[in-house]
Amino acid sequence: MTAPPPGVLGPAARDAALAALAGTAEPGAGDLDVLVVGGGVVGAGVALDAVTRGLTTALVEQRDLASGTSSRSSKLVHGGLRYLEMLDFGLVREALEERGLLLTRLAPHLVRPVPFLYPLTRTWERPYVGAGLALYDSMAALGRHDMGVPRHRHLFRRQVARIAPDLRTDDLTGAIRYHDAQVDDARLVTTIARTTARHGAHVATRTKVTGFLREGERVVGVRARDLETGTDLEVRARVVVNAAGVWTDEIQEMVGGRGALHVRASKGIHLVVPRDRIRSEAGFITKTEKSVLFVIPWGRHWIIGTTDTAWDLDKAHPAASKADIDYVLAHVNTLLREPLDHDDVEGVYAGLRPLLSGESEPTSKISREHTVVAPVPGLVMIAGGKLTTYRVMARDAVDAAAPSLADTGGVRGSITDRVPLLGADGFETRSNQRVMLARRSGLHVARIDHLLGRYGALVDDLLALVAARPELAEPLPGADDYLAAEAVYAVTHEGARHLDDVLARRTRISVETFDRGTTAARPVAELMAAELGWSPGRTDEEVDHYLRRVEAERQSQQKSTDQEADEARVQVRDLV
């Protein structure tokens, strides 16, 4: 088997990874140092931390990269004003430092500043909120890394009206404008995973852990199944790190329920509406009785959310009910001159936050901080936390694994604060060359900007693909923001194996178009078929599954309760 290029997660790389994992069970082959279970942002981060410390590392994920929580967040990289109000200064300081690090060093091509208005309705709010934002900015400025965003500014009502003509100002005394940052969460995870592979780790998606290998009390690996072929394998590792998020309790059950962690799932839903529905140069943030409401600029769209309610139904596909959508619309409409209704909604997505809990707290009160435990020798479990601090969580998990790796000669300290993600090196240069790249490729400068914001310096890969196959320079039908080349690249370089991998995670076509990607489904499936060797029947199956999935989601969003919404959504199961 020819080794795939480093950092390329195509079909050959998956085959090579599975062969390497199966090889650990051979006599004399040698165990992995670290096997990570879970392909979300924390699992990918743990794998990157481990491999860059010099540890032989692999990652397995039962579905797709970022297929759970890590593709369904508010897509914000932020310190958490809410936690500042709770006086959780340590968590805020840590998150602000990570925000600056991502903005300026690790992922400047993926993470970018985003402006928000904090509307003020009472006179006393200006000094109160202003003091909080002054502290927020000061904590960011005094961190070890560059702040990466402008400082806050006080605005009066007339200034607010100019910046946000569609924001109701009758009851406002003004607003405070401040900045946080945003990222395409699934793209961040894919890029971390590719960076991990670039440094020598094995990455295998659609590979489900079915049990643990034990020698006495010690965990020495896992039993797993390649869900694409049904092949079972044993993978031996000195340490297994469980980063399964909301599936943590299920993994604990496999090891006898001894995990010392209890994770509760909290559902948060988001609506996507076209940018022209709300005239504003900045997003908004306000508090509701249950959570925080964000109205977030997102390219040619707005993302509006979120909710914070307990969820104990299907974890793979949490469903947004009509009640959830009505709740978000009702709250955002208190801010707007022209109210939004269901017809304005292009897309809806629901995600689950894995929250560490006791037995009785409401989910809005449960800690977002993370915890690492080592319940038995050879097993480390990590849960909780937030997207922004994934790197800190990963570092803590590998630190906890270190005692089990003493026979390797000791574990070096984490260096991921100095390891840029793929696409970061050279990004600034390529950005400066955007006009030249447009001229050479024949693409509009706006297309180059789009590619730079998704791939950074890896834009060269996409432009080479377009040069070799000029037909891939065309936009995808029904999804003009994306080129056909991006669908092909998702398969050849980013590990996409099924149609919804491309439409829901490598791109955001499933929530950024009113038809939820149904027009693009057939053309994208045919592009994928050419790369993955699908038969016409298999291609039809992928398209049919995606169309049924969209219909099931639409039906669930008409139901009044979580139970009814879940029953509608689970009618369509994953192909694999």
Secondary structure, 3 states (H helix, E strand, C coil): CCCCCCCCECHHHHHHHHHHHHHCCCCCCCCEEEEEECCCHHHHHHHHHHHHCCCCEEEECCCCCCCCHHHCCCCEECCCHHHHHCCCHHHHHHHHHHHHHHHHHHCCCCCEEEEEEEEECCCCHHHHHHHHHHHHHHHHHCCCCCCCCCCCEEEEHHHHHHHCCCECCCCCCEEEEEEEEECCHHHHHHHHHHHHHHCCCEEECCEEEEEEEEECCEEEEEEEEECCCCEEEEEEEEEEEECCHHHHHHHHHHCCCCCCCCEEEEEEEEEEEEHHHCCCCCEEEEECCCCEEEEEEECCEEEEECCCEECCCCCCCCCCCHHHHHHHHHHHHCCECCCCCHHHCCEEEEEEEEEECCCCCCHHHCCCCEEEECCCCCEEEEEECCHHHHHHHHHHHHHHHHHHHHHHCCCCCCCHHHCCCCCCCCHHHHHHCHHHHHHHHCCCHHHHHHHHHHHHHHHHHHHHHHHHCHHHHCEECCEEEEEHHHHHHHHHCECCCCHHHHHHHHCCHHHHCCCCCHHHHHHHHHHHHHHHCCCHHHHHHHHHHHHHHHHHHHHHCCCCCHHHHHHHHCCCCCCC
